[in-house]
């Protein structure tokens, strides 16, 4: 039997052996052959699969999404056009761009709070010039115990 042992695959892919076993349990990696002594022997392409998984995670894909992508890649002959990498990458790109837009709004608000010299969140929220979006909530007031 030939192949790479768990520690070799993990080291080559830059993950720890527990991650390797976790991915195997999740079905992201095929169950490897075993030696007579019970040691796992992975094919060399397992290193590539692990690197692909880590790269996809770095791009924002969840492990479930990575599993779907890997599965779609293995079943190319009968797959639907909406299950491939291109469509999923477009969807992920739209999600990332929406997050970036949200973060830009947050950054602008925080920048305005810094520029306004806000030092006390509650005190600032009570001022009409407060740039924090929930300032209008503080101005409306809190209902008293009788109206709750």
CORLINDA-V659293 format. One record per backbone hydrogen bond with DSSP energy under -1.0 kcal/mol. NH is the residue of the N-H (numbers start at 1). CO is the residue of the C=O. If there is no record, write none. Layout:
NH_CO, NH_CO
//
This chain:
4_42, 9_5, 10_6, 11_7, 12_8, 13_9, 14_10, 15_10, 20_16, 21_17, 22_18, 23_19, 24_20, 25_21, 26_22, 27_24, 28_23, 29_23, 33_41, 35_39, 38_35, 41_33, 42_4, 46_43, 47_44, 49_45, 50_46, 51_47, 52_48, 53_49, 54_50, 55_51, 56_52, 57_53, 58_54, 60_57, 61_56, 66_62, 67_63, 68_64, 69_65, 70_66, 71_67, 72_68, 73_69, 74_70, 75_71, 83_80, 88_84, 89_85, 90_86, 91_87, 92_88, 93_89, 94_90, 95_91, 96_92, 97_93, 98_94, 99_95, 100_96, 101_97, 102_98, 103_99, 104_100, 105_101, 106_102, 107_103, 108_104, 109_105, 110_106, 111_107, 112_108, 113_109, 114_110, 115_111, 116_112, 117_114, 118_113, 124_120, 125_121, 126_122, 127_124, 130_127, 135_132, 138_134, 139_135, 140_136, 147_144
//
